[in-house]
């Protein structure tokens, strides 16, 4: 990422009202999750301790955002039956919720008539849009992130997120299929 583009952490730390995350992939293969994912595949147990070395930095960052009055929402568009990765992600979502995130799941067939962006994204305070780019195998692309601030692009993606959010099922009600 070019040096003049803020990092994800900086963007979230600067947020004052809202941070929304739209995830639309069924498989990710990002480096910081590989060991935990492989352990889960082998044992069926997922680290769900908010104070663990794996989760604590995220929980702390979300807690700071909430303390500033930021609402953090995450919507996941997923295929059913779900992939092993989505099962893994679902098993860890209890920590996201514990940290204060609102999380919803939308089966892909219920999103078929929605116009969705071509990449996962974060939107901060409705004015900054951070696209997350991945390769076909789910690893970070080069460049991994792209910051956009054009009002029309941010609005299109905000509208897409809200359409997904409206249809999606709250985490505590969504059952894996």
C-alpha positions as CSV (number, residue, x, y, z in Angstrom):
1,X,0.0,0.0,0.0
2,X,1.4,3.5,-0.8
3,X,2.8,5.3,2.2
4,X,0.2,8.1,2.0
5,X,-2.7,5.6,2.4
6,X,-3.6,5.1,6.1
7,X,-3.5,1.5,7.4
8,X,-6.7,-0.3,8.4
9,X,-5.8,0.3,12.1
10,X,-5.4,4.0,11.5
11,X,-8.7,4.2,9.7
12,X,-10.6,2.4,12.4
13,X,-8.8,4.4,15.2
14,X,-9.9,7.6,13.4
15,X,-13.6,6.5,13.0
16,X,-16.0,8.5,15.1
17,X,-19.5,7.1,14.2
18,X,-19.5,3.9,12.2
19,X,-17.3,1.1,10.7
20,X,-19.0,-1.5,8.5
21,X,-17.5,-4.5,7.0
22,X,-18.8,-6.5,4.0
23,X,-17.3,-10.0,3.5
24,X,-18.3,-12.0,0.4
25,X,-15.8,-14.8,0.0
26,X,-16.3,-18.4,1.1
27,X,-12.6,-19.0,1.6
28,X,-9.7,-16.9,2.9
29,X,-6.1,-18.0,3.2
30,X,-4.6,-15.0,5.0
31,X,-1.3,-15.7,6.8
32,X,-2.3,-14.6,10.3
33,X,-5.1,-17.2,10.4
34,X,-3.4,-20.2,8.8
35,X,-2.1,-21.9,12.0
36,X,-5.4,-21.3,13.9
37,X,-7.5,-22.6,10.9
38,X,-5.3,-25.7,10.6
39,X,-5.6,-26.4,14.3
40,X,-9.4,-26.0,14.0
41,X,-9.5,-28.4,11.0
42,X,-7.5,-31.0,13.0
43,X,-9.2,-30.6,16.4
44,X,-12.6,-29.0,15.8
45,X,-11.7,-26.5,18.6
46,X,-11.5,-22.8,17.9
47,X,-9.7,-20.2,20.0
48,X,-12.7,-18.2,21.4
49,X,-10.9,-16.5,24.2
50,X,-11.1,-12.7,23.8
51,X,-8.0,-12.3,25.9
52,X,-5.9,-14.8,23.9
53,X,-2.8,-13.6,22.0
54,X,-4.8,-14.2,18.7
55,X,-7.9,-12.2,19.6
56,X,-6.8,-9.6,22.2
57,X,-5.5,-7.0,19.7
58,X,-8.8,-7.1,17.8
59,X,-10.9,-7.0,20.9
60,X,-8.9,-4.1,22.2
61,X,-9.2,-2.1,19.0
62,X,-13.0,-2.7,18.8
63,X,-13.4,-1.8,22.4
64,X,-11.6,1.5,21.8
65,X,-13.9,2.2,18.8
66,X,-17.0,1.5,20.9
67,X,-15.7,3.7,23.6
68,X,-15.6,6.6,21.1
69,X,-19.2,5.9,20.1
70,X,-18.4,3.9,16.9
71,X,-21.0,1.3,15.8
72,X,-19.2,-1.7,14.2
73,X,-21.2,-3.9,11.9
74,X,-20.1,-6.9,9.9
75,X,-22.1,-8.7,7.2
76,X,-21.1,-11.9,5.6
77,X,-22.5,-13.1,2.3
78,X,-22.0,-16.9,2.2
79,X,-22.7,-19.9,0.0
80,X,-24.6,-22.9,1.5
81,X,-23.7,-25.5,2.3
82,X,-20.9,-23.5,3.8
83,X,-17.1,-24.2,3.3
84,X,-14.9,-25.4,6.2
85,X,-13.5,-21.8,6.3
86,X,-17.0,-20.4,7.0
87,X,-17.6,-23.0,9.7
88,X,-14.3,-21.9,11.2
89,X,-15.3,-18.2,10.9
90,X,-18.7,-18.9,12.4
91,X,-17.1,-20.7,15.4
92,X,-15.0,-17.6,16.2
93,X,-17.7,-15.0,15.7
94,X,-18.6,-15.3,19.3
95,X,-15.5,-13.2,20.0
96,X,-16.5,-10.6,17.5
97,X,-19.8,-10.3,19.2
98,X,-18.2,-10.3,22.6
99,X,-16.0,-7.4,21.5
100,X,-19.1,-5.4,20.6
101,X,-19.5,-6.0,16.8
102,X,-22.9,-6.7,15.4
103,X,-22.6,-9.6,13.0
104,X,-25.1,-10.9,10.4
105,X,-25.0,-13.7,7.8
106,X,-26.7,-13.7,4.4
107,X,-27.0,-16.9,2.4
108,X,-25.8,-16.1,-1.2
109,X,-29.1,-17.2,-2.8
110,X,-30.9,-14.5,-0.8
111,X,-28.5,-11.9,-2.2
112,X,-28.9,-12.9,-5.9
113,X,-30.9,-9.8,-6.8
114,X,-28.6,-7.4,-5.0
115,X,-25.9,-5.3,-6.7
116,X,-22.8,-6.0,-4.7
117,X,-19.2,-4.6,-5.0
118,X,-16.5,-6.8,-6.6
119,X,-14.4,-6.9,-3.4
120,X,-14.8,-7.1,0.3
121,X,-14.7,-3.7,2.0
122,X,-14.8,-1.5,5.1
123,X,-16.6,1.8,5.2
124,X,-15.6,4.3,7.9
125,X,-18.0,7.1,9.0
126,X,-19.7,6.8,5.5
127,X,-16.9,8.7,3.9
128,X,-13.8,6.4,3.5
129,X,-14.0,3.1,1.7
130,X,-11.3,0.5,2.1
131,X,-11.5,-2.3,-0.5
132,X,-9.8,-5.6,0.6
133,X,-8.3,-7.4,-2.5
134,X,-7.7,-11.1,-2.5
135,X,-6.3,-13.6,-5.0
136,X,-8.4,-16.4,-6.3
137,X,-7.0,-18.7,-3.6
138,X,-8.0,-16.3,-0.8
139,X,-4.6,-14.8,-0.1
140,X,-3.9,-11.0,0.0
141,X,-3.5,-9.6,-3.5
142,X,-0.9,-7.0,-4.4
143,X,-1.9,-4.4,-3.5
144,X,-4.0,-5.8,-0.7
145,X,-6.1,-2.7,0.0
146,X,-7.4,0.3,-1.9
147,X,-8.7,3.5,-0.2
148,X,-11.5,5.3,-2.0
149,X,-13.2,8.5,-1.0
150,X,-15.3,9.5,-4.0
151,X,-18.8,10.2,-2.6
152,X,-20.5,8.3,-5.4
153,X,-18.4,5.1,-4.9
154,X,-18.8,5.3,-1.1
155,X,-22.5,5.7,-1.5
156,X,-22.9,2.8,-3.9
157,X,-21.0,0.5,-1.5
158,X,-22.8,1.9,1.6
159,X,-26.2,1.1,-0.2
160,X,-25.0,-2.4,-1.0
161,X,-23.9,-3.0,2.6
162,X,-27.3,-1.7,3.9
163,X,-29.2,-3.9,1.5
164,X,-27.2,-7.0,2.7
165,X,-27.6,-5.9,6.3
166,X,-31.4,-5.6,6.0
167,X,-31.8,-9.2,4.7
168,X,-29.1,-10.8,6.7
169,X,-29.7,-13.0,9.8
170,X,-28.2,-12.0,13.1
171,X,-25.4,-14.2,14.3
172,X,-27.3,-15.6,17.3
173,X,-30.1,-16.8,14.9
174,X,-28.0,-18.1,12.0
175,X,-27.5,-21.9,11.9
176,X,-24.7,-23.3,9.7
177,X,-25.9,-25.4,6.8
